[in-house]
């Protein structure tokens, strides 16, 4: 199955195409507030790099649904829904935090705390083990985030203060989540 994944929830915009668990192409642009300008062009480049003839070869779309930038998240979801309408294929969404947890899962089966900056001194945090969520999403200030890191005494992956493994969201992780944790996809738009 050929899957298109994209993440627009944070400052970077990323696109990945995979087939049956193999990454075929990947692009990432770090320029802030340019997702709406770059996303479709990046998809076109990835299609060419993957050796695909066009959009009609895509069988499924996976998109991040946040938490993250309000506008960036909506850019990604709107593009996914538009492509679904044009192509008649299913669209799945996954939590940005769950996608980042996939990066950690490759290295460990231990409990980890995924932390991403929420802006203005706030953070999103959530516990995961083996890529599966083990706690509810927390939106907290810097002091609360530090207290959570101390209380859980686990590896912290993500960005912001005091992370053990620095990792930003990326479309590659969405492909991994979809291919290996089919039940972990949080919503299906139909």
C-alpha positions, 0 to 999 in steps of 0.5 A, a space after each residue: 500500500 502506498 501512503 502519503 504522510 504529512 505533518 504541518 503542526 510545528 514550524 517545520 513542514 514535512 512530507 513522506 511517501 512509503 510503500 509497505 513499510 519502506 520509505 520511498 521519499 521524504 522532504 522537510 522544510 524548516 521555514 516558519 509559517 510557510 506550510 500553505 505555500 510549500 505543502 502541495 509542492 513538497 508532495 509533488 516533489 516526493 511523488 517524483 522522487 518516489 517514482 510515482 506517476 501521480 496522485 492517483 497511485 496514493 492509496 492512503 493519507 496519514 496526517 498529524 492532527 496536533 497538538 501544535 500550531 493552530 494554523 499549521 494543523 488546519 493547513 494539513 487537515 484541509 489539504 488531507 480532506 481536499 485530497 480525499 475528496 479529489 482522490 476518493 481515498 481514506 485519510 487517517 490522522 494521528 497525534 503529533 505526540 504519538 508520532 514523536 513517541 514512534 521515534 523513541 520506540 525504535 530505541 527502547 520499550 521503556 516508558 517515556 514522556 513526550 514533550 513539545 513546546 506549546 508556545 508562550 512558556 507552555 508545553 504539551 506532555 504525554 506518557 507513552 510506552 512502546 509507542 502506545 499512550 499511557 496517560 492523558 495529554 497535559 498542557 502545562 506551564 514550564 514549572 509544571 513541565 519540570 515537576 512532571 519530568 521529575 515526578 515520572 523519572 523517565 526519558 523525555 523526548 521532544 523539544 523545549 527544556 531538559 529533554 533527553 532526546 531532542 526530536 521534532 515531529 516529522 511525517 516519517 514517524 506518521 508512516 511508522 505509526 500507520 504501518 506498525 500501529 494501525 490501531 493507534 490511529 486516532 481518527 478516520 475521516 470518512 
